[in-house]
């Protein structure tokens, strides 16, 4: 099954208000993090490749995601179970967040499996 990555944007909410919305809509807790590279952000778990991450799109150095300049707060949802349900809970009956991008990447073959790119 392909791994899905979604990007949501908030136009008018502060990061604190967006945090409240996400936690309430999904019944999850995002932990506050701070780093020199990323600044203040919130995420579930320890992995950036799987889970939720909420962060400010603009920093003093510029835009983290310049393709989404109209969205000062970004939420990434990566490789979780029930991605369609997560999308429904985040976007149904509200104007924020907006689903900006959704991509699916094929899973890598596991060790021992050979992938033959030629059709049978």
C-alpha positions as CSV (number, residue, x, y, z in Angstrom):
1,X,0.0,0.0,0.0
2,X,1.4,3.4,-0.9
3,X,2.5,5.8,1.9
4,X,0.5,9.1,1.9
5,X,1.8,12.6,2.8
6,X,-0.7,15.5,3.2
7,X,0.0,19.2,3.7
8,X,-2.6,21.5,5.2
9,X,-2.5,25.2,5.5
10,X,-4.1,27.7,7.9
11,X,-4.8,31.2,6.5
12,X,-6.1,33.1,9.4
13,X,-5.3,31.1,12.6
14,X,-2.3,31.6,14.8
15,X,-0.2,28.5,15.5
16,X,-1.8,28.3,19.0
17,X,-5.3,28.4,17.6
18,X,-4.4,25.9,14.9
19,X,-2.9,23.6,17.6
20,X,-6.2,23.7,19.5
21,X,-8.2,22.9,16.4
22,X,-5.9,20.0,15.4
23,X,-5.8,18.5,18.8
24,X,-9.6,18.8,19.3
25,X,-10.5,17.5,15.8
26,X,-8.2,14.5,15.9
27,X,-8.2,13.9,19.7
28,X,-4.4,13.9,19.8
29,X,-1.7,15.7,21.7
30,X,1.0,17.5,19.9
31,X,4.2,18.1,21.9
32,X,5.9,21.4,21.8
33,X,9.4,21.4,20.4
34,X,11.9,24.1,19.7
35,X,15.1,24.0,17.7
36,X,17.5,26.5,16.2
37,X,16.8,25.1,12.7
38,X,13.0,24.8,12.9
39,X,12.1,27.2,15.6
40,X,8.9,26.5,17.6
41,X,6.8,23.6,16.3
42,X,4.5,20.9,17.5
43,X,4.5,17.2,16.7
44,X,3.3,13.8,17.6
45,X,5.9,11.1,18.4
46,X,9.5,11.3,17.6
47,X,9.6,10.7,13.9
48,X,9.2,13.5,11.4
49,X,8.5,10.9,8.7
50,X,5.4,9.5,10.4
51,X,2.9,11.6,12.3
52,X,1.7,15.2,12.6
53,X,3.8,18.3,12.6
54,X,2.5,21.9,13.0
55,X,4.8,24.8,12.4
56,X,5.0,28.5,11.3
57,X,5.6,28.8,7.6
58,X,7.4,32.1,7.9
59,X,10.5,32.8,9.8
60,X,12.8,35.8,10.1
61,X,14.9,34.2,7.4
62,X,11.9,33.7,4.9
63,X,9.4,31.1,4.1
64,X,9.8,27.5,4.9
65,X,7.4,26.5,2.1
66,X,7.4,29.5,-0.3
67,X,4.9,27.7,-2.5
68,X,2.3,28.2,0.3
69,X,3.0,31.9,1.1
70,X,-0.7,32.5,1.8
71,X,-0.7,30.1,4.7
72,X,1.3,31.2,7.7
73,X,0.7,27.9,9.6
74,X,1.4,24.5,8.0
75,X,0.3,21.1,9.2
76,X,1.9,18.0,7.7
77,X,0.3,14.6,8.2
78,X,2.6,11.7,7.2
79,X,2.1,8.0,6.8
80,X,-0.6,7.5,9.3
81,X,-3.4,4.9,9.4
82,X,-6.8,6.3,8.3
83,X,-5.5,9.3,6.2
84,X,-8.9,9.8,4.6
85,X,-10.6,9.9,8.0
86,X,-8.0,12.4,9.3
87,X,-8.7,14.6,6.2
88,X,-12.4,14.4,6.9
89,X,-12.0,15.3,10.5
90,X,-9.7,18.3,9.7
91,X,-11.7,19.8,6.8
92,X,-15.4,18.9,7.2
93,X,-17.7,21.7,8.2
94,X,-14.9,24.3,8.5
95,X,-12.9,26.6,6.3
96,X,-9.6,25.9,8.0
97,X,-7.4,24.1,7.4
98,X,-7.2,23.7,3.7
99,X,-5.7,20.6,2.1
100,X,-2.9,22.0,0.0
101,X,-1.2,18.8,-1.2
102,X,-1.6,15.1,-1.0
103,X,0.9,12.7,-2.4
104,X,1.3,8.9,-2.3
105,X,4.6,7.2,-2.6
106,X,4.9,3.5,-3.3
107,X,6.2,1.4,-0.5
108,X,9.8,0.1,-1.0
109,X,10.2,-3.6,-1.4
110,X,11.2,-5.3,1.8
111,X,14.6,-7.0,2.1
112,X,14.5,-10.3,0.3
113,X,11.8,-9.2,-2.2
114,X,13.0,-8.5,-5.7
115,X,11.2,-5.8,-7.7
116,X,11.1,-6.5,-11.4
117,X,10.1,-3.3,-13.2
118,X,9.1,-5.2,-16.4
119,X,5.5,-6.2,-16.7
120,X,4.7,-9.9,-16.9
